[in-house]
Amino acid sequence: MADKHIAFSDQEQQKIEGIVIDKDGEAALRYLSDLIGQFKAHAGHACGPKAAEGAPGHG
């Protein structure tokens, strides 16, 4: 499996810090569920993400 790098905005980082400080398990699970959705939305193709956007047979 390829390594993933995630960049969080300042707002997202503050949200994560708030969840941790509050020890809010439900909010943490909701946030992680949203992140999983983002990972799946940006899944790459075996030949790379741009190949998946091109015409069939060209990548």
N, C-alpha and C positions, 0 to 999 in steps of 0.2 A: 504494500500500500504506500502511496506517495505521501511525503510530508506535506502538511498543510500549515500555512501561515495566516494568522487572522489579525487584522488591524481593527481596533475599536476606536470609535469617535470619543471625544471627551464626554459627551452625554452618556454613551454606552458604558464607559468606564465608571462614571459616577453611579450609574444604575447598579452595576456589578458590585461596587464597593458598598452601596447601601444595602443590598441583599445580604452581603457577607456580614456587615456590621449588625444588621437586625437579626441575623441567623434565621432568615425567612425561607424555610425549605420549599414551601409552595411556590413562592416567587422565583426561586432558583430553578425549580423544575420547569416552570413555564418558560423562563428565559432560555434554558437549554433546549427546550422543545423548539422554540423559535429559531435558535441557531442551527439545529439539525435541519430544519426546513431550508435555511439559507445554503447549507452545504449541498443538499440534494438539488437545489435550484441551479447551482453552479458546477455541477458534476462535469468533468471533462470526458473526452472521447479517448479511446486507446491511442489514437494518433495525435492527440492534443485537442484543446478546446476549440480552436479555429477550424479544425478539420470537420468537427461535428456540425458546424454551421454551413459548410459548403454543400455543393450539389452531390448527390450519391455517386460513388465511384471516383470521387476526386479528393481522397484524403484518407 
